Amino acid sequence: MKYITKILFSISLLLLISCSEAVDYLKDFTNGEEMRYAGKMNDFTYRAGKGRLQLQYKLGPDPNLLESKIYWDLRRDSIVVDLKNADRDEEGNILVMLENMGEGIHSFEAYNYDKFGNKSVQEYLTGKSYGQRFESSIYNRDLDTLKGVKGFYLEKIDTSSGVENNVHLIFLDSLQTSKEVLIEYEDIEGKERRKYLANDLDTILLEGLQENTEMILTTYHVPELTAIDVFKSKPVKIIVPSYNEMSDPRETIIPIPKPYASKHIDGFDTNNNGDWYCLWDDKWPTGWPENPAWYEEVNYANFYTDNSKSTGPTWFTLDLNGYAKLESFTYYFYYPPGQSNAPRVLELWALDSDEVPTKDNEWENWVLVGSFDISNASQSELERYYKEGLTINFNFDEVPAARYYRPYCLKNYRYDDSKNSDEQSHSAFEMSVSELEFTSYGGLFVDRENLLDLSK
């Protein structure tokens, strides 16, 4: 034990001597004085602008800080910030605006100084300013000209003073840098209107929009999410179609609003796992085959027969919440096509009647409106169907005006084509689905007869 004590004492003595020698060595470079540092910057960041940058940082607890000095572009430029009189935001962050910054990337090196002349350790930052190059690269968000009439569709509203024409405008997906779209027009009373469509929306109502008049669209962009300046694209002028064009259901194609409704008929429709909401939550897996864990991306609904005595096709009943003549039906898979419960042969049926489907009327007045069979699809086609969904399109003159629809699975990828249908396992007819989408000619109608009258 005495030997251990002696060894530890010797080591401590050596460390003390070594530290003393190090301090003496450093004093040669500090004129024999102790080295002191001012408190450094915290959370040093920036916000991009148009030919400018705003730097932002926090101060530590050092009460003696006097000023900051910031260099950029290899120390060719610099600024001294008087911390006592510096601009601050509501959270106490120091704000430094740098004007006349050339477009491009800038590197910053920054220090704090205290009232004793001590300097902090340096902080580094890379920021970016934007200008003409960025401005020339932006463009307007496009209208979805495949829906409605050149992106316009008409909604007629009955009011106490008569019928009011409400025009909706439909845009394609937003651009990565866009913030919003400004829509300017003169309404039917001659009043100038300015409407803004946020980046996360695609449809906007334009009250009192006149037919056959001019409107102006301008898209606003931000180069970065936290940017302090907004850029705008070159305005575009568009002629509003006539009301007659917009009210023609053959020309007006619009999405049927989600959510749809489950119309499960106990004792008739096939079993399901009850997870209906996933059929209209705008989520479906897209990662196969690149992502081995594609199945973790979203939820799914499964429709199945639960025993071998009830083999045969599976189906489920949906209520669109109004009558429509379908323009398209899109089925988004859960299991990748080619695997398990992914439908291989599927039909879509519609109830050609204003009745409400019940267990008693079973398939009475139901008509087949479309189908797909992807048994012979190539691998690239299957991958595309998985990422984009599989769409069935309908002819206006052939599709009925219906409210209730049934996807009907005749075969999935467990189905053995070498056997008859009655020899199959019940699992050969099950179907799993992540999402459904419907588009229609002319929108939804509460009264089926109104839609039939409109289509004449």
C-alpha positions, 0 to 999 in steps of 0.5 A: 500500500505504501508503494502505491501511495508513493507512486501516486504522489510521484505522478501528481508531482510530475503533472504539477511540474509539467503544468507549471512548465506549460504555463511558463512556456505560454507566458513567453507569448503573452508577456508573462500575463494570464490569457483571457477570452471574451465570451463567444457568439452562440447560434451564429446564423443568417437569413438570405436576402436580395443583394443582402444578408441578415446575420443573427447570433446570441450573446453568452453570459459575459457582462463585459462584452463591448463589441463584435467584429465580423469579417467576410470574403477573406477579410476583404470586408468587415463590420464592427457592431456596438453591442450596447446599441445593436438591433435585437429581435424579441428573443434578444438575438443580435441582428446585423444587416449587411447591404450591397452583398454580391449574389453568391456564397459568402464566408464569415469569421466573427469575434466578440471583444470585451471592455478589457480588449480581450477577444473571443474564440472565432465563429465561422459561418457560410451564407448566401445572397440572391439576385438577378441569377435567381430571379431569372430562374423562377417562373409562375406556378402553372394552372392544372389545365387538365381539370376544369376548363383551362384550370377554371370550373364553375360552381352555381350557388342559389341565393335569395337574389338568384343564382351566383356564379362562383369560379374556382381556379385549380393549380398544379403542384407548388414549386419548391421555392414558391411562397404564394400566388397573387391573383388580380382581377376585376369582379362583376361590380367593377371592383379590383380584387386581389386574392392570394393562394398559399403554397400548400393549397391548389384550389382557390375560389374567386368570388364575382369573377367575370367571364371573358375578362383578363386576370393577372397571376404573379407567383412569389418565391423565397430562395430559402425558407427563412429568407428576409426578401421575396422575389416575384416572377414575371406576371402572366395574363390569362383570359377567363373562359365563358360561364357556358364553357365552364358549366359544360361537364364534358369540359370540367374535370375536377377531383371529388373531394376527400374523404369519401365515406364507407358504406359497409353492408354487414352480412354482404360486403366482405370483411375488412380491417376497419382502417378506412381513413387510409383510403383517403389520407393522400398517403401511399407507399412509393419506395419499392423496390429501392426501399426494403422497408416500403411497407412501413411508409403508410397504413393500409386497408385489407379486404378479405374472406376469413375462411375457406368456405367463403372463397370468391371475389372480394369487394367494398362499397364506397359513398362519394357523398354526392352523384358524379359521372366519373372521369377517372378512378385511381387505385394505389397499391399497398403490396407491390404489384406482383406480390401477395394481396395486390390486385391483379384483376380488378373491376369497378362497379357503380350503382346506376340508381338513386337507391341506397345499397342494402343487403337485400338488393345485393347487386341489383342495378349495379353496372360494371364501369371499368377494369384493369388486368395487369397479369402480363405487365412488365416489371417497369410498368408494375413499378410505375403503377406502384409509385403513381397508382393505376388509373381507369379512365371513363367516357362521359357518354358511357359512365352512369351518374352514380353515388355508390361504387365498389372496387371488386377484386377477381384475382390477386397475386396468390391466385393460381391460374392453373386451377379453377376459381372454386379450387382457389384458396380464399386468400387468392381474392383478398385485396389491400389498398393504401389510397383511392382517388376519383375525378369527375365530369362537372363535380358532385351533385346532391340530386342525381336528376340534376346531373342527368339533366346537365349531361343532355 
